[in-house]
Amino acid sequence: MKKIFPLVAVLVLVLVSCAAKHKVDDKAEPVSVAYKAMTRGTQKEILITDKNYTDITVRRGEEIKGKGSVTPNQWKAIVTEASKLDYSSLNTMSVPSAKHQFDGALAANVIITTADSTYQSVTFDHGNPPAELKPLLEAMAEVTGSLNN
């Protein structure tokens, strides 16, 4: 019995270690991807899920709403581009310009939500995202057709 306990303990430790490593290696698939941009007088918010999207823009008090369905291929393209990103480093990416800091451009963010967590990108200029986010934003624009206006 005394010889079996250490063997079982080592086996349990190895299994727990492998399970923990497996969880770290698996990237959680997004359940939604959002884009938010705002400055004085203008707000834009796009939310995309596997089934549909909403697109709300408010300019000078006038609200423009859009919504539609998302095809499986469109959602797959978004998930593919999102999976190339390191979610935990979204908020530390370097931005190519900072006009949003003085209302020269809308201040924009990308928000990726998984079943377990929400990840928000660094704030960047609307229309001039960090290079790492461009493919994801292009995939989102394919769905809504209105990301850059």
N, C-alpha and C positions, 0 to 999 in steps of 0.2 A: 504494500500500500504506500509506503514511504517513497518508493522508487517511481510509482505511477503519478503521484501528485506533481512533482517537478516537470514531468513529461507533459502532463495535461496543461499545466500552467504555461509552459513555453508554447504549446500548440495554440492555446487561447490567445496569447499575446501576438503570435504570428498572424492568426486569422483577423484579429482586431486591427492590426497594423495594415494588413492588405485591404481590408474594407475601408479604412480611413483614406488610404492612398487612392483607392478606386473612386471615392466620392470627390476628392480634390481634382482628379484628372477629368471627371465628367463635368462638362459645362452645361449648366441648366439652360434649357431652351426658353427663349422669351415667350411670354404669354401676351405681351403687348409692347409696342414701341411707340413712344410719343416724341413730338417735336414741339417745343414752346419757344416763342420769340416775342419780345415786347420792348417797347420804349414809350415815351410819353405820347399818348394819343393813339397808339396802335398795339394790338395784341393779336397773336396768331397761335393757334393750338391745333395740332393734328394728333389723333390717337388711332393707331392701327392695331387690330387684333387679327386672328386667323380667319375671321368671318367677315368683318366689316371695318369701315373707317369713318371717322367724323373729322371735319375740317371747319374750324370756326375762326373767323377773322373779324376783329372789331376795329374800325377806323373812324375816328371823330364821332363816336357814339353810334355809328351804323354797324349793325351786326350782319355778317354774311355767313350763312351756314351751308355746309355741303356734307353729304354722306353717301356712302355706297358700299357695295360688297367687294370683298377681296377674294380673288381666285386662289386656288391651292398653289399654283405656280408663282403668283405674286408673293404669297406668304412664305413659300419656300425660299425665294430669292432674298427676302428680308432676313429670315432666320440664318441663311447661309452667310450673309454679310455680317450680321450681328455676331455669329459664332467665331468670326475671325478676330474679334476684338477681345481684349483683356478687360472685362467689366470693372475690375477693381482699380484699373488705372485710367478709367474714363475721365475722372475729375482732375487728373494731373497732366493731361496732354498739353502740348504747347500750341498756342493759337497763332495764326499767321498775321493777324491784325487785331487792333483793340479799339476800333471806332465806337463800339458799344459803350465804352467807358465814359464817353462825352456826348451821347445821343447822336453820334454820326451814323449809327447803324442799330438795328434791333439787336438786343442781347438775346442770344439763342442758346438752347440746351437740348440735348437728346436724353430721353429717359427710357431705359430698358428695364422692364419688369419681368421677373421670372416668378415661378411658383413660390420661391422662398425669399427673394430680396428685390429691392429696387436700386438701380444704379443710375446716377446722373452724371452727365459729362461736365467738363469745364465750360464756362460761359464763353461763347465765341460770337463773332459778327455773323448775323443772318446773311447767307449768301457766300460766306467765306469761312467754312468750317476747317478744323484740323484735317490734314490729309487722310488720317486713319478713318475719319467718319464719312468722307465723301462717297465711297461705294454704298454705304448703308443709306445715306440721304438720297442718292440716286435711285435706289430700289424703292424707297418710300415715295419719291416723286413719280415713279412709274404707276403707283397705285392711285395717288390723289391728283396728279397732274398740276398741283398748285404750290409746291414747296417754295419756290423762289419768287412769288409775287406777294 
